[in-house]
Amino acid sequence: MYRVVDTHAHLSDLEDLRTALERARGAGVCAIIAVSANLKTGLRTLEIAEEYPGYVYPAVGLHPTEIGPDYHEDLMFVEARAGDCVAVGEVGLDFWRRRGEPSKGEEERRRQVYVYTKQLEIAKRRGKPVLVHSRGAWALAHHLAVSMDISKAIFHWFTGPLRVLRAVLDSGYLVSATPAVEYSRAHREAVREVPLEQLVLETDCPVAYRGTPSEPADVVRTLRGVAELKGVSEGEVAEVTTRNAREFFDLP
Ligand SMILES: [Zn+2]
């Protein structure tokens, strides 16, 4: 059993949190970064972190697909509580066109950019790292982080073009791998390219992989998938990625 960190878990969305966290401890998960997507999940995430001190570390943020009419309230919440968190997230841009949906209109894109930029400012003011969702808008999400002079960011579950990935890595940012490393061509290509020193592990739970909802214990699947893909031992991947996560989030 290896000591691993799940650096991106939506714990507020898990059905049976207590049991899931027991299984996580049993699987060697030594810390969890609990991200959130809006005000409601943010409040719950802060509660969960208080219930599991020294194990669950919170992050607050307004996710690009969660921007509603009252988004100013969500932003005020992020501003007020970012100081109590290890990071600002999950934030970013999502221009991905899902099957059967129209492509994102100009107004929606502009609003996403505004909300993301505001949260980059908050992170900067509070001295917090940023957890970035960049699906379908990889280059712009990276460009905005760099132009806002953000020094610490994780580009979560990267599936974008390799040239953008290389720019992300050149900026000194980290990239996270999910259990999709087992089968997603785009994600496998990205993870293969990321040096271990810039990689961290996650689950994005409760996202379902191949039909099964995930939980933090599944970060072990990510570990196994990364080790296999890179041809390195699981022990080495665990050691380096856990060290990366501890340094990045400044964990005790
Ligand atoms: Zn997420």
Residues whose N, C-alpha, C, O or C-beta is under 5 A from the ligand:
A	BS01	ZN	E90 D204
